[in-house]
């Protein structure tokens, strides 16, 4: 019976909405780790920088903590959940105030080895 090892990296309270992150993480789901890094490097989105850094962390965790082979790694799971929203106030005309919602997200990457 083989043991299923997986390497996980999490980024909590990222100051970007989960909706913006999801467009980027959909590009690299089920891809090889090296290929996923190349895709993120060339994706012109704000979230791609955060996800790239997180993926590198997951790869380092796999190599150093679990002794996994970097060449066999692939993105088994990746998801972005909504975090708490920072509520701010913007002054408007005639003494009114409008609410600004600064959204956050929790991003998780799970890497596994291909057989």
C-alpha positions as CSV (number, residue, x, y, z in Angstrom):
1,X,0.0,0.0,0.0
2,X,1.5,3.3,-1.1
3,X,1.2,6.4,1.1
4,X,-0.2,9.5,-0.6
5,X,2.1,12.4,0.3
6,X,1.1,15.9,-0.6
7,X,2.7,19.3,-0.1
8,X,0.5,22.2,1.0
9,X,1.0,25.9,1.0
10,X,-1.5,28.5,2.2
11,X,-1.7,32.2,1.9
12,X,-4.3,33.8,4.2
13,X,-5.7,37.3,4.1
14,X,-4.3,38.1,0.7
15,X,-5.4,41.7,-0.2
16,X,-7.1,40.7,-3.4
17,X,-10.6,39.5,-4.1
18,X,-11.0,35.7,-4.5
19,X,-12.9,36.3,-7.7
20,X,-9.8,37.9,-9.3
21,X,-7.6,35.1,-8.0
22,X,-9.9,32.4,-9.4
23,X,-9.3,33.5,-13.0
24,X,-5.6,32.9,-12.5
25,X,-5.7,29.6,-10.6
26,X,-8.0,28.0,-13.2
27,X,-5.2,28.3,-15.7
28,X,-2.8,26.1,-13.7
29,X,-5.1,23.4,-12.1
30,X,-3.8,19.8,-12.9
31,X,-0.7,21.2,-14.6
32,X,2.9,20.1,-13.9
33,X,4.6,22.4,-11.4
34,X,7.2,23.7,-13.8
35,X,4.6,24.3,-16.5
36,X,2.4,26.1,-14.0
37,X,5.3,28.4,-13.0
38,X,5.9,29.3,-16.6
39,X,2.2,30.1,-17.1
40,X,2.1,32.3,-14.1
41,X,5.3,34.1,-15.1
42,X,3.6,35.2,-18.4
43,X,0.1,36.0,-17.0
44,X,-0.5,39.7,-16.8
45,X,-2.7,39.7,-13.7
46,X,-2.1,41.1,-10.2
47,X,-3.0,37.7,-8.7
48,X,-0.4,35.8,-10.8
49,X,2.5,37.2,-8.7
50,X,0.9,36.1,-5.4
51,X,0.0,32.6,-6.8
52,X,3.5,32.2,-8.3
53,X,5.1,32.9,-4.9
54,X,2.7,30.5,-3.2
55,X,3.4,27.8,-5.8
56,X,7.2,28.2,-5.2
57,X,6.6,27.8,-1.5
58,X,4.6,24.6,-2.0
59,X,7.4,23.2,-4.3
60,X,10.0,24.0,-1.6
61,X,7.8,22.3,1.1
62,X,7.5,19.2,-1.1
63,X,11.2,19.0,-1.7
64,X,12.5,19.8,1.8
65,X,9.8,18.6,4.1
66,X,8.4,15.5,2.3
67,X,11.4,14.5,0.1
68,X,9.3,14.5,-3.1
69,X,10.8,14.6,-6.6
70,X,10.3,18.1,-8.0
71,X,10.1,16.8,-11.6
72,X,7.1,14.7,-10.8
73,X,5.0,17.3,-9.0
74,X,1.7,18.6,-10.3
75,X,-1.0,21.0,-9.0
76,X,-3.5,18.5,-7.6
77,X,-5.7,21.1,-5.9
78,X,-5.8,24.8,-5.9
79,X,-8.6,27.0,-4.6
80,X,-9.3,30.5,-3.3
81,X,-11.8,31.2,-0.6
82,X,-13.2,34.5,0.5
83,X,-11.6,36.0,3.5
84,X,-12.9,38.8,5.8
85,X,-13.8,42.1,4.1
86,X,-12.2,45.3,5.4
87,X,-14.9,48.0,5.4
88,X,-13.9,51.5,4.7
89,X,-15.8,54.8,4.2
90,X,-15.5,57.2,1.3
91,X,-16.8,60.7,1.7
92,X,-19.3,61.8,-1.0
93,X,-21.1,65.0,-1.8
94,X,-23.5,66.7,0.6
95,X,-22.1,65.0,3.7
96,X,-22.9,61.5,2.6
97,X,-20.6,58.6,3.0
98,X,-20.3,55.5,0.7
99,X,-19.0,52.2,1.9
100,X,-15.8,50.7,0.3
101,X,-15.3,47.0,0.6
102,X,-11.7,45.9,0.5
103,X,-12.0,42.2,0.0
104,X,-9.4,39.5,1.0
105,X,-8.9,35.9,0.1
106,X,-7.4,32.7,1.4
107,X,-5.5,30.8,-1.3
108,X,-4.4,27.1,-0.9
109,X,-2.2,25.0,-3.2
110,X,-1.8,21.2,-2.9
111,X,0.9,19.4,-4.8
112,X,1.2,15.7,-5.4
113,X,3.6,13.4,-7.3
114,X,2.6,11.8,-10.6
115,X,3.2,8.0,-10.8
